[in-house]
Amino acid sequence: MIINIFSNFINSDIRTFLAAGIYAALSIGATIHILLHKDDVKSSIGWIALVFLSPFIGTILYIFLGINRVKRKGTRLRKKNVTYEKYFAKNVPKNLSENYRQFITFGYNVYPQNFIFGNSIEPLQNGIEAYPEMIKIIQNAKKEILISSYIFDCDSETDKFLQAFKTAIKNGVAVKVLIDGIGALKFFHRSIEKKLARIKGLEYGIFLPPYIPVTIPFVNLRNHRKIMIIDRETAFFGGMNLSKKNVLIDDQENGILDITFKIKGHVIDQMVEVFEDDWEFATGKKSQSFSKDSFDIEAGTIPARIIPDGPDNESGIIERITHGAINTATKKILIVTPYFLPENNILAALEMATMRGVDVDIIIPDKSDYSFIDRAVESNFLRLVKSGVKIYRT
């Protein structure tokens, strides 16, 4: 009996020692990985705290949700045939204000993608304005249609797009559609995929489909782009998905107010590059868009460039560009967004802008689709209003 008690004591001690060892190994290993791979300090502190408070659950959550696994095999290496100084001198109009020219220089140094001048950009509100225009141009396409949409619902409104695809394909047009594996498929509701598959001649891809357990580590890595490019001549981009909800603007419960932009000009080439990289990542196939020999010399007067964002892009690019734009403003800043949750440095920049005499207006929805986000958004209201920022809820 004494031997059994001693044996149980030893076994219990060994189990405790092993558990402590595993606890320490998980905590230290995860912490080292976080410190090496996380750029954001607040994010790092949060993950480290979770790992040490609950090493088993915390480490598992970090492995599945905290690690960036998206490393694109096909990331484009853009060739720089000329120095920026030569490009700037040749292409940037002389009549730009000095602070605008400085912002262009700053933006290029943050992300060395050329500004393209001579574009036209037209805002279109909601599906009521945008969808008929999109469908008309799709039906009149001559060579190629490229579409990427986070949400592509299966409803009466998107059926019109599917019919337009069929018309374009009959006319010899190549059609490629890229949808997100969760945004469009709603995990296991795959109706839109089945409809796309039934259209003969249409190519479609799914960005990280939710196949368990293969893609569970990628569940939080989504493709939120909304891009439509027709013949490299006309493109649409912005916040609008493809859904009947975008035409139900008077429906307080189900309707969505959104905006997209119709663009013409050489900057569409940069948009095509983004689509091609996404397509190759999602399908493993290269998307070789046709070569456009000529455009209208000047589609408009607007300078523009495409700045892609995602887990495989350098962190902080969009934030730094936004920060620079706020600091460049001299008269007015207008922000329209469904989720206003900026970093502290953006909040500080907006406060300082009002101190310089710049009018700062922020328009947000009275109610978004996530109530917990609404409460988080409101936490910054008092600080901003005290500094002179005007906030409007629609």
C-alpha positions as CSV (number, residue, x, y, z in Angstrom):
1,M,0.0,0.0,0.0
2,I,2.9,2.4,0.9
3,I,4.4,1.6,-2.5
4,N,1.2,2.4,-4.3
5,I,0.9,5.8,-2.4
6,F,4.5,6.6,-3.2
7,S,4.0,5.6,-6.9
8,N,0.8,7.7,-7.2
9,F,2.7,10.7,-5.6
10,I,5.6,10.3,-8.1
11,N,3.2,10.0,-11.1
12,S,1.2,13.1,-9.9
13,D,4.4,15.0,-9.5
14,I,5.6,14.0,-13.0
15,R,2.3,15.0,-14.5
16,T,2.4,18.4,-12.8
17,F,6.0,18.9,-14.0
18,L,5.1,18.0,-17.6
19,A,2.0,20.3,-17.5
20,A,4.2,23.1,-16.2
21,G,6.8,22.4,-18.9
22,I,4.2,22.4,-21.7
23,Y,2.7,25.6,-20.2
24,A,6.1,27.3,-20.3
25,A,7.0,26.0,-23.7
26,L,3.7,27.1,-25.3
27,S,3.8,30.6,-23.6
28,I,7.4,31.3,-24.5
29,G,7.2,29.8,-28.0
30,A,4.1,31.8,-28.9
31,T,5.5,35.0,-27.3
32,I,8.7,34.8,-29.3
33,H,6.7,34.3,-32.5
34,I,4.5,37.3,-31.7
35,L,7.5,39.5,-31.0
36,L,9.2,38.5,-34.2
37,H,6.2,38.8,-36.5
38,K,3.7,41.4,-35.1
39,D,4.3,45.0,-36.0
40,D,1.4,46.5,-34.0
41,V,2.3,47.0,-30.4
42,K,-1.3,46.8,-29.1
43,S,-1.9,43.7,-31.0
44,S,1.3,42.1,-29.7
45,I,0.4,43.0,-26.0
46,G,-3.1,41.6,-26.4
47,W,-1.9,38.3,-27.9
48,I,0.9,37.9,-25.3
49,A,-1.5,38.5,-22.5
50,L,-3.9,36.0,-23.8
51,V,-1.2,33.4,-24.3
52,F,0.1,33.8,-20.7
53,L,-3.4,33.9,-19.1
54,S,-4.5,30.8,-21.0
55,P,-1.5,29.2,-22.7
56,F,-3.4,26.3,-24.2
57,I,-6.5,28.2,-25.5
58,G,-4.5,31.3,-26.2
59,T,-1.9,29.6,-28.2
60,I,-4.5,27.7,-30.2
61,L,-6.3,30.9,-31.0
62,Y,-3.1,32.6,-32.0
63,I,-2.1,29.7,-34.3
64,F,-5.4,29.9,-36.1
65,L,-6.3,33.6,-36.0
66,G,-3.1,35.5,-35.2
67,I,-0.6,34.2,-37.8
68,N,-0.4,35.6,-41.2
69,R,-0.1,32.7,-43.6
70,V,-0.9,34.5,-46.8
71,K,2.4,34.8,-48.7
72,R,1.7,35.2,-52.4
73,K,3.7,33.1,-54.8
74,G,2.7,35.4,-57.6
75,T,3.3,38.8,-55.9
76,R,4.1,41.2,-58.8
77,L,7.5,42.8,-58.8
78,R,6.8,46.1,-60.6
79,K,9.6,47.3,-62.8
80,K,10.9,50.8,-62.3
81,N,12.2,51.9,-65.7
82,V,12.8,55.5,-64.6
83,T,13.7,57.2,-61.4
84,Y,10.9,58.8,-59.5
85,E,12.5,62.3,-60.0
86,K,12.3,61.8,-63.8
87,Y,8.8,60.4,-63.6
88,F,7.7,63.3,-61.4
89,A,9.2,66.0,-63.6
90,K,7.6,64.4,-66.7
91,N,4.1,63.6,-65.5
92,V,3.1,65.8,-62.6
93,P,1.3,69.0,-63.8
94,K,3.1,72.2,-63.0
95,N,-0.1,73.9,-61.7
96,L,-0.5,71.7,-58.6
97,S,-0.2,73.5,-55.3
98,E,3.0,72.9,-53.4
99,N,1.4,71.0,-50.5
100,Y,-0.3,68.7,-53.0
101,R,3.0,68.1,-54.8
102,Q,4.6,67.3,-51.4
103,F,1.8,64.8,-50.6
104,I,2.4,63.1,-54.0
105,T,6.1,62.8,-53.2
106,F,5.3,61.5,-49.7
107,G,2.8,59.0,-51.0
108,Y,5.3,57.6,-53.6
109,N,7.9,57.2,-50.9
110,V,5.5,55.2,-48.7
111,Y,4.3,53.0,-51.6
112,P,6.3,53.4,-54.9
113,Q,3.4,53.0,-57.3
114,N,3.2,55.7,-59.9
115,F,0.5,58.3,-59.9
116,I,-1.5,58.2,-63.2
117,F,-2.9,61.5,-64.4
118,G,-5.8,62.1,-66.8
119,N,-8.5,59.8,-65.2
120,S,-12.2,60.4,-64.7
121,I,-13.9,59.1,-61.5
122,E,-17.7,59.3,-61.1
123,P,-19.4,58.3,-57.8
124,L,-22.5,56.1,-58.1
125,Q,-24.8,55.7,-55.1
126,N,-26.4,52.4,-54.2
127,G,-27.3,49.6,-56.6
128,I,-30.1,51.7,-58.1
129,E,-27.6,53.9,-59.8
130,A,-24.7,51.5,-60.1
131,Y,-26.1,48.2,-61.2
132,P,-27.9,49.3,-64.4
133,E,-24.7,51.1,-65.5
134,M,-22.6,48.0,-64.7
135,I,-24.9,45.6,-66.5
136,K,-25.1,47.8,-69.6
137,I,-21.3,48.0,-69.9
138,I,-21.0,44.2,-69.3
139,Q,-23.5,43.5,-72.1
140,N,-21.5,45.8,-74.5
141,A,-18.1,44.4,-73.6
142,K,-15.8,43.4,-76.5
143,K,-12.9,41.4,-75.0
144,E,-12.7,40.9,-71.2
145,I,-14.6,41.2,-67.9
146,L,-12.8,40.8,-64.6
147,I,-14.9,40.9,-61.3
148,S,-13.9,40.4,-57.7
149,S,-16.5,40.7,-55.0
150,Y,-16.4,39.9,-51.3
151,I,-20.2,39.2,-51.3
152,F,-22.0,37.9,-54.3
153,D,-25.5,37.0,-53.1
154,C,-27.8,34.6,-54.8
155,D,-31.0,36.7,-55.5
156,S,-33.1,38.4,-58.2
157,E,-30.7,41.3,-58.6
158,T,-27.5,39.3,-59.1
159,D,-29.4,37.0,-61.5
160,K,-29.4,40.1,-63.8
161,F,-25.6,40.1,-63.7
162,L,-25.4,36.3,-64.4
163,Q,-27.6,36.9,-67.5
164,A,-25.3,39.7,-68.6
165,F,-22.3,37.4,-68.2
166,K,-24.1,34.9,-70.5
167,T,-24.7,37.6,-73.1
168,A,-21.1,38.7,-73.0
169,I,-19.7,35.1,-73.3
170,K,-22.0,34.6,-76.4
171,N,-20.3,37.7,-77.9
172,G,-16.9,36.1,-77.4
173,V,-15.9,38.0,-74.2
174,A,-13.7,36.3,-71.6
175,V,-15.4,36.5,-68.1
176,K,-13.6,35.8,-64.8
177,V,-15.3,36.1,-61.5
178,L,-13.5,35.9,-58.1
179,I,-15.6,35.6,-55.0
180,D,-14.6,35.2,-51.3
181,G,-14.9,31.8,-49.7
182,I,-16.8,33.2,-46.7
183,G,-18.3,36.5,-47.8
184,A,-19.9,35.1,-50.9
185,L,-20.5,31.5,-49.8
186,K,-21.6,32.1,-46.2
187,F,-19.5,29.1,-45.1
188,F,-21.5,26.2,-46.6
189,H,-24.3,27.9,-48.5
190,R,-22.8,27.5,-52.0
191,S,-25.8,28.5,-54.3
192,I,-23.9,31.3,-56.1
193,E,-21.0,28.9,-56.8
194,K,-23.4,26.4,-58.4
195,K,-24.9,29.2,-60.6
196,L,-21.5,30.4,-61.7
197,A,-20.4,26.8,-62.5
198,R,-23.5,26.3,-64.7
199,I,-22.5,29.2,-67.0
200,K,-20.6,27.7,-69.9
201,G,-17.4,29.6,-70.7
202,L,-17.3,31.5,-67.5
203,E,-14.2,31.1,-65.3
204,Y,-14.6,31.6,-61.5
205,G,-12.3,31.3,-58.5
206,I,-12.9,31.2,-54.8
207,F,-10.6,33.0,-52.4
208,L,-9.7,30.6,-49.5
209,P,-12.9,28.5,-49.5
210,P,-14.0,27.2,-46.0
211,Y,-12.9,23.6,-46.3
212,I,-12.5,22.1,-42.9
213,P,-9.8,21.5,-41.6
214,V,-7.6,22.7,-44.5
215,T,-8.5,26.4,-44.6
216,I,-9.6,26.9,-41.0
217,P,-6.2,28.7,-40.2
218,F,-7.2,31.2,-42.9
219,V,-10.7,31.8,-41.7
220,N,-9.9,35.5,-40.8
221,L,-8.0,36.2,-44.0
222,R,-10.6,37.4,-46.5
223,N,-10.7,39.2,-49.8
224,H,-12.8,42.3,-49.3
225,R,-12.1,43.9,-52.7
226,K,-15.0,45.0,-54.9
227,I,-13.6,45.4,-58.4
228,M,-15.2,45.2,-61.8
229,I,-13.1,45.9,-65.0
230,I,-14.5,45.8,-68.5
231,D,-12.1,45.8,-71.5
232,R,-9.5,47.8,-69.5
233,E,-11.5,50.9,-70.5
234,T,-14.1,51.1,-67.7
235,A,-13.8,49.9,-64.1
236,F,-15.9,50.1,-60.9
237,F,-14.5,50.0,-57.4
238,G,-15.5,51.0,-53.9
239,G,-17.5,49.5,-51.1
240,M,-20.5,48.0,-52.9
241,N,-20.9,44.3,-53.1
242,L,-23.3,42.5,-55.5
243,S,-26.6,42.0,-53.5
244,K,-30.2,42.9,-53.7
245,K,-29.8,44.7,-50.4
246,N,-28.0,47.5,-52.3
247,V,-31.3,48.4,-54.1
248,L,-33.5,48.2,-51.0
249,I,-32.4,51.6,-49.7
250,D,-35.8,52.4,-48.1
251,D,-35.8,49.1,-46.2
252,Q,-34.5,50.1,-42.7
253,E,-33.9,46.5,-41.7
254,N,-32.4,44.9,-44.8
255,G,-31.3,47.8,-47.1
256,I,-27.7,48.9,-47.4
257,L,-26.6,52.4,-48.3
258,D,-23.3,52.2,-50.2
259,I,-21.2,53.8,-52.9
260,T,-19.0,52.7,-55.8
261,F,-17.0,54.7,-58.3
262,K,-16.9,54.4,-62.1
263,I,-13.4,55.1,-63.4
264,K,-11.9,55.6,-66.8
265,G,-8.2,56.1,-67.6
266,H,-4.7,54.5,-67.5
267,V,-5.0,53.8,-63.7
268,I,-7.1,50.8,-64.6
269,D,-3.9,49.0,-65.6
270,Q,-2.9,49.0,-61.9
271,M,-6.3,47.7,-60.9
272,V,-5.8,44.8,-63.4
273,E,-2.5,43.9,-61.7
274,V,-4.3,43.6,-58.3
275,F,-7.0,41.3,-59.8
276,E,-4.4,39.2,-61.5
277,D,-2.4,38.7,-58.3
278,D,-5.6,37.8,-56.4
279,W,-6.7,35.4,-59.2
280,E,-3.4,33.6,-59.2
281,F,-3.4,33.2,-55.4
282,A,-6.9,31.9,-55.3
283,T,-6.8,29.6,-58.3
284,G,-3.1,28.8,-58.8
285,K,-3.4,30.0,-62.4
286,K,-2.0,33.0,-64.1
287,S,-4.6,35.5,-65.4
288,Q,-3.1,37.0,-68.5
289,S,-5.2,40.0,-69.3
290,F,-5.2,41.1,-72.9
291,S,-2.8,44.0,-73.9
292,K,-4.6,47.3,-74.5
293,D,-2.7,49.1,-77.2
294,S,-4.3,52.5,-76.9
295,F,-6.6,54.5,-74.6
296,D,-8.2,57.9,-75.0
297,I,-5.3,60.2,-74.3
298,E,-7.2,62.0,-71.5
299,A,-10.2,60.4,-69.9
300,G,-10.3,63.2,-67.4
301,T,-8.3,65.4,-65.2
302,I,-8.0,63.4,-61.9
303,P,-4.6,61.9,-60.7
304,A,-5.0,58.5,-59.2
305,R,-3.1,55.3,-58.3
306,I,-4.1,51.9,-56.8
307,I,-2.7,51.0,-53.4
308,P,-3.6,47.4,-52.5
309,D,-3.9,46.3,-48.9
310,G,-3.9,42.9,-47.4
311,P,-2.0,40.5,-45.1
312,D,0.8,40.1,-47.7
313,N,1.4,43.8,-48.1
314,E,3.7,45.9,-45.9
315,S,1.7,46.8,-42.8
316,G,0.7,50.4,-42.2
317,I,0.7,51.6,-45.8
318,I,-3.0,52.7,-45.9
319,E,-2.7,54.2,-42.4
320,R,0.4,56.3,-43.3
321,I,-1.1,57.5,-46.6
322,T,-4.3,58.5,-44.7
323,H,-2.2,60.3,-42.1
324,G,-0.3,62.2,-44.7
325,A,-3.5,63.2,-46.5
326,I,-4.9,64.6,-43.2
327,N,-1.7,66.5,-42.5
328,T,-1.8,68.0,-46.1
329,A,-5.4,69.3,-45.8
330,T,-5.8,73.0,-45.7
331,K,-9.6,73.5,-46.0
332,K,-11.8,70.5,-45.5
333,I,-11.7,66.8,-44.6
334,L,-14.8,64.7,-45.2
335,I,-14.9,61.1,-44.0
336,V,-17.7,58.7,-44.8
337,T,-17.4,55.2,-43.4
338,P,-19.6,52.5,-41.9
339,Y,-17.0,51.6,-39.3
340,F,-15.0,54.5,-37.8
341,L,-12.3,52.8,-35.7
342,P,-9.0,54.6,-36.5
343,E,-5.7,54.2,-34.7
344,N,-4.8,56.8,-32.1
345,N,-2.4,58.6,-34.5
346,I,-5.2,59.2,-37.0
347,L,-7.5,60.6,-34.2
348,A,-4.6,62.9,-33.2
349,A,-4.1,64.1,-36.8
350,L,-7.8,64.9,-37.1
351,E,-7.7,66.9,-33.8
352,M,-4.6,68.8,-35.1
353,A,-6.3,69.5,-38.4
354,T,-9.2,71.3,-36.7
355,M,-6.6,73.3,-34.7
356,R,-5.2,74.4,-38.0
357,G,-8.6,75.7,-39.1
358,V,-9.5,72.8,-41.3
359,D,-13.2,71.7,-41.3
360,V,-13.5,68.0,-40.4
361,D,-16.8,66.3,-41.0
362,I,-17.3,62.6,-40.2
363,I,-20.5,60.8,-41.5
364,I,-21.3,57.4,-40.1
365,P,-24.5,55.3,-40.0
366,D,-26.8,55.7,-37.1
367,K,-26.8,51.9,-36.9
368,S,-24.3,49.5,-38.5
369,D,-24.7,45.8,-39.0
370,Y,-22.8,45.1,-35.8
371,S,-24.0,46.7,-32.6
372,F,-20.7,46.0,-30.7
373,I,-18.9,48.1,-33.4
374,D,-21.4,50.9,-32.8
375,R,-20.5,51.0,-29.2
376,A,-16.7,51.0,-30.0
377,V,-17.2,53.8,-32.5
378,E,-18.9,56.0,-29.9
379,S,-16.0,55.7,-27.5
380,N,-14.1,58.3,-29.6
381,F,-16.9,60.8,-30.1
382,L,-16.3,63.0,-27.0
383,R,-12.6,63.4,-27.8
384,L,-13.3,64.4,-31.4
385,V,-16.2,66.7,-30.7
386,K,-14.2,68.6,-28.1
387,S,-11.5,69.3,-30.6
388,G,-14.1,70.7,-33.1
389,V,-14.8,67.7,-35.3
390,K,-18.4,67.5,-36.5
391,I,-20.0,64.0,-36.5
392,Y,-23.1,63.2,-38.4
393,R,-25.2,60.0,-38.1
394,T,-27.4,59.0,-41.0
